[in-house]
């Protein structure tokens, strides 16, 4: 299963739009548009379960999800992957850096198995 990205509500919808404009081959959607915004403000557990049902990897700045959903992970409840972003490395208002990092992630990891996988996003090396 190819990587399918779901950007959480703390990531501007502009980021998903820019990734899709630059790389139409990348399956990316922001939670603001996903399922007509039905999951805006929803508990992390509900978002993670719904994303798993669609095979979508959740991209978030919210590392608290790890402690909030520890029971979820400890019980082996499946999820379609989590990508965490460190705000000190990629500020949430630096859309360009975030777009580049997501495209780099896609290029490196699009064919990887994302089931139950955690990853911290970093900026791609400069070329």
ABEGO torsion letter per residue (X at the ends): XBBBBBBBAABBAAAAAAAAAABAABBBBBAAABGGGAABGBBAAAAAAAAAAAGBBBBBABAAAAAAAAAAAAAGBBBAEBBBBBAAABBAABAAAAAAAAAAAAAAAAABBABGBBBBBBBBBBX
